[in-house]
Amino acid sequence: MEETKVVDNKSEQTKSSSAKKNKKSKNGLLGKIGAVITKIGDFFTGVKAEFGKIIWPTKDDVIKQTTAVVAVSIICCALIAVLDYVFEYGMNFITSIF
């Protein structure tokens, strides 16, 4: 037969349940901290693995790409300057009519 324990005082029941909660919360907190530390370690392990996969461009590639960017920038700058001049001329012409 199983024995049953009858607790008459609710404060005893509350104390025992709060002690269990404190024990669980301490273990839970340590477990959560450990999980966070593990995730951080996994992150840096992944970063190191991905860093090893990087293919760095050669010096010639960097020079060619830089030259292309500078050339396209100059062309765009010239195009914007021409359009600005044309729109300025057009607006001055329109305002001179009125």
N, C-alpha and C positions, 0 to 999 in steps of 0.2 A: 504494500500500500504506500501511496505517496503522502508525504506530510505537507500540510499547508501551513503557512505562517500567517497569522493574523496580526496586523499592525493596528493598534488602537490610536496611536498618536500620529497625526499627519505630519508633524514636524520631523519625525524620524524618517518618514517616507520621503519628504522633501530633501532632507540632508543627504540621504543615500542616492537619490536621483541626481542631485546637483554635484555630488562627488563623482558620479559616473560621467556626467556631462563634462566636468573639468578635465577628467582623465582623457576622454575622447577628444576634447578640443585641443589639448596639448599634443596628443599624437597626431591629430589631423593637421595642426599647424606645422609641425615638423615635417610631416609628409608633403604638405603643400610647398614648403620652402625647398625641400629636396627636389620636388618635381620641377620647380622653377629653375633651380640651379642646373638640373639635368637638361632642361630645354635651352638654357643659355649656352651650355657647353655644346649641345647639338648644333646650335646656330653657328657658333664659331668654327666648328668642324666642317659644316657645310660651306661657310665662307672660304675657308682654306682650300677645300676641294674645288670650288668654282674658280678661285683665283688661279689655280694651277691650269685651268682650261683656257685661260685668256691667250689669244694669239696677238702678240704685239706687232704693229706694223713696222716695216723697215724704214730706214731714214729716207730712202728714195720715195716711198709711198707717202710719207708725211710731207715731203717737199712738193710732190705733185698735187696732193689734195689741198694743201695750203695755197698753192698758186691758183688752183681752180676756184677756191672760195674767194680769194682776193679779186680775181678777174670778174667773177659774177657780181660781187659787191660793187665794183666800179661801174659795171654796165647798168646795174639797177639804179645806182646813184645818178648816172647820166640820164637815164630814162625819166626818173622822177624830176630832175631839174628841167628837162625839156617840157614835160607835161605841165610843170608849174609855170613856166614861161608862157606856154600856149594858153593856159587857163587865165593867167593874169592879163594877157593881151585881149582875150575874149571878153572878160569881165569889164575891162576898161572900154572896149568898143561898145558893149551893151549899155554901160552907164553914160557914155558920151552921147548916145542917141536920145536918151530921155533928158 
